[in-house]
């Protein structure tokens, strides 16, 4: 059974701090990894994708991938109240389909 | 582009009734996905189409569910007869290719309540 695990949270972070979201996956051959953000009552939207080991930065967001440990994370610097949402980790499996985590609810406290 | 368009946005129906959800993918996208999201089970892939052809329907819960894509710009998900456990948000998403490495663009979703 291919799995993607996330801590459901909620993860509460003070405004201006760094929020760290984590995700582990079971399929060793996975090559593509995604973070989607979902506001309450809205649809998921892609915020980051990463394909190689290491860090990938986009503005205040940094995705980190460690294939040996089967671990992918998302860091949000200078967290804002508008970052409060559920963050979904998605991993492409060996059949090129996405396996979704259950999501981590992030709350940024003003 | 207007993005992925879904209708209806909200549907309240009684058990046993037929429900039809509709989706218009982004023009030029050749893959279309139907997902269901609940608090208990999260986001579940029901079925996906590539070039209007159903590729994988293993996520369709049972025979009460059916999906069609008669052309590149329209798809339907039908539930007949509906049951209270079908209550969920149903998302349609499209992408340029069938591979998950292609970015999924989701519609706003159809919230279904079966009484």
Interface residues (C-beta under 8 A of the other chain):
Chain A: X31 X32 X34 X42 X43 X44 X45 X46 X49 X51 X88 X90 X92 X93 X96 X97 X98 X100 X101 X102 X103
Chain B: X42 X43 X45 X48 X56 X91 X98 X99 X100 X101 X103 X104 X106 X107 X108 X109
